[in-house]
Amino acid sequence: MLRTNPTDAAATAARSLRHAGLGAVREFAWRTAFSLRRPPRPDPVLAADWDLLVVLDACRADVFSEVAADHPSERLHPGETRISPASSSVGWLEAVFGGADPEELEDLAYVSGNPYTDRVLESDPFGAIEEVWREGWDDDLGTVPPEPITDRAIDLGRTGEFDRMVVHYMQPHFPAIAPGLSGGDEGVSLSAFGDEPMSVWEALRFGRVSEQTVRERYRANLAYVLGEVEDLLSNVESERAVITADHGNAIGEYGIYGHPSGVSLPCLREVPWCVTTGTDRGTREPDGRTADQSEPTATVDDRLERLGYRT
């Protein structure tokens, strides 16, 4: 394999800085710090020891540690960290399930709020797959709230038909929907700035929202979904449950915002790995209701765009 000489690479990048401005400065910093070394080796997901895997979408390991440490439940604690195989949901789905042995997935149930299952999982390799985002989507919120995810997972968990279950919540991924938060985390509206609405990450990048506000709303979203995770763990039997994330989230590190694919930053690849247990105490009976559908014909593209993805 060809190796790049760091001195030559730095000289080439430096020459381009005179013509490209701040964007090139950020690019140079990122390349200097990360592209000249091998990305970290990902930790196994399917091969790890668990019977219940709770996946929090776009959850930073450091923020999880802080929020879990303050949570009153003994089931939720900072735990350890692992290296995700990807920095985006698409990459995670492909890496974890795309090349898996079909026999590994026959006794696995997958409950998901992430619409990318429609794009990545073209066939149905699982013992059961519940794409809750299809009926549990709340158009007023612009996402799938955690409650229908919990309810469907409790239903499946109580059947006892599967050896393992993955439960994929959309939070703490924006939009921030925690009770008590006011609106506006989607960013800046069309009438307020530019030709297109801005995502929260674009708004932060251009100084239209403060980093403190973004972090506070992100933490609130995480605390909200952890309340649902606690309900799940109190209503399913699991000898070894693991709470993790598909990937993390950048908040301006090296000029990166959000969670672009193929980026090997610690804030994107390091994810929580909290080992705990679940006990069905019968404290919750799922009612089977789904969110109201103001736009029942909304496409997958529509829903991904509401989550901030450019499709």
C-alpha positions in Angstrom: 0.0 0.0 0.0 1.3 3.4 -0.9 2.2 5.7 2.1 1.8 9.4 2.1 4.8 11.4 3.2 3.5 13.7 6.0 5.9 16.4 5.0 4.8 16.4 1.3 1.2 16.2 2.3 1.6 19.2 4.6 3.4 21.2 1.9 0.7 20.5 -0.7 -2.1 21.4 1.7 -0.3 24.6 2.8 0.0 25.7 -0.8 -3.8 25.3 -1.2 -4.6 27.3 1.9 -3.6 30.6 0.2 -6.4 30.0 -2.4 -9.1 28.2 -0.4 -9.7 30.0 2.9 -11.1 28.7 6.2 -12.7 25.6 4.7 -9.3 24.4 3.6 -7.8 25.2 7.0 -10.3 22.8 8.6 -9.7 20.2 5.9 -5.9 20.5 6.5 -6.4 20.1 10.2 -8.6 17.1 9.8 -6.3 15.4 7.4 -3.2 16.1 9.4 -4.8 14.6 12.6 -6.5 11.6 11.2 -6.0 10.6 7.6 -2.3 9.7 8.0 -3.0 6.9 10.4 -5.1 3.8 10.3 -8.7 4.1 11.7 -9.4 2.3 14.9 -10.5 -1.3 14.7 -14.3 -1.6 15.4 -15.5 -3.8 18.3 -17.9 -6.6 17.4 -21.6 -6.1 17.8 -23.4 -9.3 16.8 -20.6 -11.4 18.2 -20.7 -9.7 21.6 -22.4 -11.2 24.6 -26.0 -9.9 24.9 -29.5 -11.0 24.6 -31.0 -7.4 24.4 -29.2 -4.7 22.6 -30.6 -1.2 23.0 -29.3 1.2 20.3 -29.5 4.9 20.9 -29.2 6.8 17.6 -26.3 9.3 17.4 -25.4 9.0 21.1 -22.0 10.4 22.1 -20.2 8.2 24.7 -19.1 11.2 26.8 -22.6 12.7 27.0 -24.1 9.3 27.8 -21.7 8.9 30.6 -22.7 12.3 32.1 -26.4 11.7 31.8 -26.4 8.1 32.9 -24.4 9.0 36.0 -27.2 11.4 37.0 -30.0 9.0 36.3 -31.7 7.6 39.5 -32.0 4.0 38.1 -29.3 1.6 39.1 -29.8 -0.2 35.8 -28.4 2.9 33.9 -24.8 3.7 34.6 -21.9 5.2 32.6 -20.4 1.8 31.8 -17.6 1.3 29.3 -17.1 2.4 25.7 -16.6 0.6 22.4 -15.6 1.6 18.8 -18.5 1.6 16.4 -18.0 0.1 12.9 -19.3 3.3 11.3 -20.0 7.0 11.8 -23.5 6.9 10.4 -26.6 4.8 10.6 -26.3 3.5 7.0 -22.7 2.4 7.7 -23.7 0.8 11.0 -26.6 -1.2 9.5 -24.4 -2.4 6.6 -21.5 -3.3 8.8 -23.6 -5.1 11.5 -26.3 -6.8 9.4 -25.2 -6.6 5.8 -22.6 -9.4 5.9 -24.0 -11.4 8.8 -24.5 -15.1 8.6 -28.3 -15.7 8.1 -28.3 -18.2 10.9 -27.1 -15.5 13.3 -30.2 -13.5 12.5 -32.9 -16.2 12.5 -33.4 -16.0 16.2 -33.1 -12.2 16.4 -35.9 -9.7 16.5 -35.2 -6.1 15.4 -37.4 -3.2 16.5 -36.4 0.0 14.7 -37.4 3.7 14.6 -34.8 4.5 11.9 -36.1 4.8 8.4 -32.8 3.8 6.9 -33.9 0.1 7.4 -35.9 0.6 4.2 -32.8 1.6 2.3 -30.2 -0.7 3.6 -32.1 -3.9 4.6 -33.5 -4.8 1.2 -34.4 -8.3 2.3 -35.7 -9.5 5.6 -33.0 -11.6 7.2 -34.4 -11.4 10.8 -36.6 -13.7 12.8 -38.8 -10.6 13.1 -38.4 -7.0 12.1 -40.7 -4.2 13.4 -40.1 -1.0 11.4 -42.0 1.2 13.9 -41.1 4.3 12.0 -43.7 3.3 9.4 -46.7 3.7 11.7 -45.2 5.3 14.8 -43.9 8.4 13.0 -45.2 11.7 14.4 -45.2 14.3 11.7 -45.7 17.1 14.2 -42.5 16.1 15.9 -40.6 15.2 12.8 -39.4 11.9 14.2 -40.4 8.7 15.9 -40.9 9.3 19.7 -39.5 6.6 21.9 -42.8 5.4 23.4 -44.0 3.2 20.4 -40.6 1.7 20.2 -40.7 0.6 23.8 -44.3 -0.7 23.5 -43.5 -2.9 20.5 -40.3 -4.2 22.1 -42.2 -5.1 25.3 -44.7 -7.0 23.1 -42.0 -8.9 21.3 -40.0 -9.5 24.5 -43.0 -11.1 26.2 -43.6 -13.6 23.4 -40.3 -15.4 24.2 -40.0 -16.5 20.6 -36.6 -15.0 20.0 -33.2 -15.5 21.6 -32.0 -12.0 21.0 -33.6 -8.6 20.4 -32.2 -5.3 19.1 -34.2 -2.2 20.0 -33.2 0.9 18.0 -34.5 4.3 19.3 -34.1 7.5 17.3 -33.1 9.7 20.3 -30.9 11.5 21.2 -30.8 12.2 17.5 -32.3 15.6 16.7 -35.0 17.0 16.6 -35.1 17.4 20.3 -38.6 16.4 21.6 -38.1 16.0 25.3 -41.1 17.3 27.3 -40.7 20.9 28.4 -38.5 21.9 25.5 -39.7 24.8 23.3 -39.5 24.5 19.5 -36.7 25.5 17.2 -34.1 22.8 17.4 -34.5 22.0 13.7 -32.4 25.1 13.0 -33.4 28.2 11.0 -36.5 28.6 8.8 -36.5 29.4 5.1 -37.8 32.9 5.8 -35.1 33.6 8.4 -32.0 32.7 6.4 -31.0 31.7 2.8 -32.8 29.7 0.2 -33.3 26.5 2.2 -34.1 25.6 5.8 -31.1 24.9 7.9 -30.6 21.9 10.1 -29.6 22.3 13.7 -26.0 21.5 12.7 -25.9 24.0 9.9 -27.4 26.6 12.2 -24.7 25.9 14.8 -22.0 26.1 12.2 -23.2 29.5 11.0 -23.7 30.9 14.5 -27.4 31.0 14.3 -27.7 28.9 17.5 -25.3 28.6 20.3 -23.3 25.5 21.1 -24.6 25.6 24.7 -28.2 25.5 23.5 -27.5 22.5 21.2 -25.7 20.6 24.0 -28.5 21.3 26.4 -31.2 20.1 24.0 -29.1 17.0 23.1 -28.7 16.1 26.8 -32.5 16.6 27.4 -33.3 14.3 24.4 -30.9 11.7 25.8 -32.4 11.9 29.3 -35.9 11.6 27.8 -35.1 8.4 25.9 -33.3 6.9 28.8 -36.5 7.1 30.8 -38.1 4.9 28.1 -35.1 2.5 28.2 -35.6 2.2 32.0 -39.3 1.3 31.3 -38.1 -1.3 28.7 -35.7 -2.9 31.1 -38.5 -3.1 33.7 -40.8 -5.0 31.4 -38.6 -7.5 29.5 -36.5 -10.4 30.8 -32.8 -10.0 29.9 -29.9 -11.7 31.6 -27.4 -9.5 29.7 -28.7 -6.2 28.2 -26.4 -3.7 26.6 -27.1 -0.1 25.9 -25.0 1.3 23.1 -25.3 3.5 20.0 -24.9 3.1 16.2 -22.5 6.1 16.2 -21.8 9.3 18.0 -22.2 12.9 17.0 -19.8 15.8 16.2 -20.4 19.2 17.6 -17.8 21.2 15.7 -14.8 19.0 16.3 -12.3 19.7 13.4 -15.1 21.6 11.7 -17.4 18.5 11.6 -21.0 18.7 12.6 -23.5 15.9 12.8 -22.5 12.4 11.7 -21.3 12.2 8.2 -20.4 8.8 6.8 -16.8 7.6 6.6 -15.3 9.9 9.2 -13.1 8.5 11.9 -13.3 11.0 14.7 -13.5 9.8 18.4 -16.7 11.7 19.0 -18.3 9.8 16.1 -16.8 6.3 16.5 -16.7 6.0 20.3 -20.0 4.8 21.6 -21.4 3.8 25.1 -21.4 0.2 26.1 -23.5 -0.1 29.3 -24.0 -3.7 30.4 -27.1 -4.2 32.6 -30.1 -6.5 33.0 -33.8 -6.5 32.4 -36.6 -7.9 34.6 -40.3 -8.0 33.6 -42.1 -6.5 36.6 -45.2 -6.0 34.6 -45.3 -2.2 35.2 -46.3 -1.3 31.6 -49.0 -2.7 29.3 -48.5 -1.6 25.7 -51.7 -0.1 24.3 -50.8 -0.7 20.7 -51.6 2.9 19.7 -49.4 4.7 17.1 -48.8 8.3 16.5 -51.3 10.4 14.5 -50.5 10.7 10.8 -51.1 14.1 9.4 -49.3 13.0 6.2 -49.9 9.3 5.9 -48.4 9.2 2.4 -45.1 10.7 3.4 -42.2 8.9 1.7 -39.0 7.6 3.3 -37.2 10.6 1.7 -39.6 13.0 3.4 -39.0 11.4 6.8 -35.2 11.3 6.4 -35.2 14.9 5.4 -37.2 15.8 8.5 -34.4 14.1 10.5 -31.9 16.4 8.8 -30.6 14.1 6.1 -30.0 15.4 2.6 -31.5 12.6 0.4 
